[in-house]
Amino acid sequence: EPVTTPGGRDDMPKVGETRGDVGVIEPYIESRAAAVYSDAVGRNRRTMEVLKRALDALGTTRGRKAVVLVSKGFIHDQETRGFRDVTEAARRANVAIYFVDARGLVATTSNFAASEGSPTDARDIGATFADIALDAEGAVSIAESTGGFAIRNTNDLGAGLVRVSRESRSYYLIGYVPPAGRDDGKFRRIEV
């Protein structure tokens, strides 16, 4: 978008002022974005496959179980079926997944390091900080949807692991099966 200077003049190039490579930039950005997305989807798929195999193996063991996933996390891509498969496998196996963010305490991204070159544009700072949370949102979502939680943004992993241990000692398992012939998918009022 044009940026207007205090003198009232915008700094965007005008027709005839641009170099000859203007049309090259957009396809490069699109191809780079497609490559980054493809890598992220591949990592998600492999992580979901490993988690599902681990959950399937735990399915034969009785009682409540816990899986601690130590990772830098992964994006939450709702198009990847693996998220739903892992959540269902965890419910069938009675497993809570706990996510430990291996990055520890994260104050800023690498975009603010001197080795990255020019400083981040002020208009991109909000998006840069949002990336810290979004980079691990898939792992957080898996943990929360299976009854676990995430240990994030801390270098004191011991306190989080003590909480995992304490929660794993006691639990309640409640199930509900609708009366015969009434499996119509509607919500029901129940009392426990």
C-alpha positions as CSV (number, residue, x, y, z in Angstrom):
1,E,0.0,0.0,0.0
2,P,1.3,3.5,-0.6
3,V,3.0,5.2,2.3
4,T,2.4,8.9,2.4
5,T,5.3,11.0,3.7
6,P,4.7,14.0,5.9
7,G,5.1,16.2,2.9
8,G,2.1,14.6,1.3
9,R,4.1,12.6,-1.3
10,D,3.8,8.8,-1.5
11,D,6.9,6.7,-2.0
12,M,5.4,4.1,-4.4
13,P,7.0,3.9,-7.9
14,K,5.0,5.4,-10.7
15,V,4.5,3.8,-14.1
16,G,7.7,4.2,-16.1
17,E,9.8,4.6,-12.9
18,T,10.0,0.8,-12.1
19,R,12.7,-1.6,-13.0
20,G,12.1,-4.3,-15.6
21,D,11.9,-7.1,-13.0
22,V,8.6,-6.1,-11.3
23,G,6.6,-9.0,-12.8
24,V,9.2,-11.5,-11.4
25,I,8.6,-10.7,-7.8
26,E,5.0,-11.9,-7.4
27,P,5.5,-15.4,-9.0
28,Y,8.6,-15.8,-6.8
29,I,6.6,-15.0,-3.7
30,E,3.8,-17.4,-4.8
31,S,6.3,-20.2,-5.5
32,R,8.1,-19.6,-2.2
33,A,4.8,-19.6,-0.2
34,A,3.7,-22.8,-1.9
35,A,7.1,-24.5,-1.0
36,V,6.8,-23.3,2.7
37,Y,3.2,-24.5,2.9
38,S,4.1,-27.9,1.3
39,D,6.9,-28.4,3.8
40,A,4.5,-27.5,6.7
41,V,1.9,-29.9,5.4
42,G,4.5,-32.7,5.1
43,R,5.7,-32.2,8.6
44,N,2.1,-32.2,9.9
45,R,1.3,-35.3,8.1
46,R,4.4,-37.2,9.4
47,T,3.8,-36.0,12.9
48,M,0.2,-37.1,12.8
49,E,1.1,-40.5,11.5
50,V,3.7,-41.0,14.3
51,L,1.2,-39.9,16.9
52,K,-1.6,-42.1,15.5
53,R,0.7,-45.2,15.5
54,A,1.7,-44.5,19.1
55,L,-1.9,-44.0,20.2
56,D,-3.0,-47.2,18.4
57,A,-0.2,-49.1,20.2
58,L,-1.4,-47.7,23.6
59,G,-5.0,-48.7,22.8
60,T,-4.7,-52.2,24.2
61,T,-3.4,-51.0,27.6
62,R,-6.2,-50.4,30.2
63,G,-6.6,-47.2,32.1
64,R,-5.8,-43.5,31.4
65,K,-2.5,-42.9,29.7
66,A,-0.5,-39.8,28.8
67,V,1.7,-39.0,25.8
68,V,4.2,-36.1,26.2
69,L,5.0,-34.5,22.8
70,V,8.2,-32.5,22.9
71,S,8.4,-30.5,19.8
72,K,8.8,-26.9,18.5
73,G,5.1,-27.4,17.4
74,F,3.4,-27.2,14.1
75,I,0.8,-25.1,12.4
76,H,-2.9,-26.0,12.7
77,D,-4.0,-26.8,9.2
78,Q,-7.7,-27.9,9.3
79,E,-7.4,-29.3,5.8
80,T,-5.1,-32.1,7.1
81,R,-7.3,-35.0,8.1
82,G,-4.6,-36.2,10.5
83,F,-5.7,-33.8,13.2
84,R,-9.1,-35.5,13.4
85,D,-7.6,-39.0,13.2
86,V,-5.2,-38.3,16.1
87,T,-8.0,-36.8,18.3
88,E,-10.2,-39.8,17.6
89,A,-7.4,-42.3,18.3
90,A,-6.6,-40.6,21.6
91,R,-10.2,-40.8,22.7
92,R,-10.4,-44.5,21.8
93,A,-7.1,-45.3,23.6
94,N,-8.0,-43.1,26.6
95,V,-4.9,-41.0,26.1
96,A,-4.3,-37.3,27.0
97,I,-1.6,-35.7,24.9
98,Y,0.6,-33.0,26.6
99,F,2.6,-30.7,24.4
100,V,6.0,-29.4,25.6
101,D,7.2,-26.6,23.4
102,A,10.9,-27.4,22.9
103,R,11.6,-23.7,22.1
104,G,11.3,-22.8,25.7
105,L,10.8,-19.1,26.5
106,V,10.4,-17.3,23.2
107,A,10.6,-13.5,23.4
108,T,11.1,-12.7,19.7
109,T,11.5,-14.5,16.4
110,S,14.7,-14.7,14.4
111,N,13.4,-11.8,12.3
112,F,14.8,-9.5,15.0
113,A,18.4,-11.0,14.9
114,A,21.1,-8.9,13.4
115,S,22.0,-11.8,11.1
116,E,18.6,-11.4,9.3
117,G,19.7,-8.2,7.6
118,S,17.4,-5.2,7.5
119,P,15.0,-4.6,10.4
120,T,11.4,-5.8,10.3
121,D,9.1,-3.1,8.9
122,A,7.0,-1.6,11.7
123,R,3.8,-2.7,9.9
124,D,4.9,-6.3,10.1
125,I,5.8,-6.4,13.8
126,G,2.4,-7.6,14.9
127,A,2.4,-10.4,12.4
128,T,5.9,-11.4,13.4
129,F,4.9,-11.8,17.1
130,A,1.7,-13.6,16.0
131,D,4.0,-16.2,14.3
132,I,5.4,-17.2,17.7
133,A,2.0,-18.4,18.8
134,L,0.8,-19.7,15.4
135,D,3.9,-21.8,14.8
136,A,2.8,-24.2,17.6
137,E,-1.0,-23.8,17.4
138,G,-1.5,-27.3,15.9
139,A,0.3,-29.0,18.8
140,V,-1.7,-26.9,21.3
141,S,-4.9,-27.8,19.6
142,I,-4.2,-31.5,19.7
143,A,-3.2,-31.3,23.4
144,E,-6.4,-29.4,24.4
145,S,-8.7,-31.6,22.3
146,T,-7.4,-34.8,23.9
147,G,-7.7,-33.6,27.5
148,G,-4.1,-32.5,27.9
149,F,-2.5,-29.1,27.9
150,A,0.5,-27.2,26.5
151,I,3.6,-26.2,28.4
152,R,4.7,-23.2,26.5
153,N,6.8,-20.0,26.7
154,T,8.7,-21.1,29.7
155,N,12.2,-22.5,30.5
156,D,10.8,-24.2,33.7
157,L,9.7,-27.4,32.2
158,G,9.8,-29.2,35.5
159,A,6.7,-27.4,36.9
160,G,4.8,-28.3,33.8
161,L,5.9,-32.0,33.9
162,V,4.9,-32.1,37.6
163,R,1.5,-30.9,36.6
164,V,1.3,-33.6,33.9
165,S,2.2,-36.2,36.5
166,R,-0.3,-35.0,39.0
167,E,-3.1,-34.9,36.5
168,S,-2.2,-38.4,35.3
169,R,-2.7,-39.9,38.7
170,S,-6.5,-39.4,38.9
171,Y,-9.1,-38.9,36.3
172,Y,-12.8,-39.5,35.5
173,L,-14.0,-41.2,32.4
174,I,-17.6,-40.6,31.5
175,G,-19.4,-42.1,28.4
176,Y,-22.9,-41.9,27.1
177,V,-24.7,-44.2,24.7
178,P,-28.2,-43.1,23.6
179,P,-31.1,-45.5,24.2
180,A,-31.8,-48.1,21.5
181,G,-33.5,-46.6,18.5
182,R,-32.8,-43.0,19.5
183,D,-29.4,-42.6,17.7
184,D,-30.6,-39.6,15.7
185,G,-27.6,-37.3,16.3
186,K,-29.6,-34.8,18.4
187,F,-28.4,-33.2,21.7
188,R,-29.8,-34.7,24.9
189,R,-30.0,-33.4,28.4
190,I,-28.2,-35.7,30.8
191,E,-27.4,-35.5,34.5
192,V,-24.3,-37.0,36.1
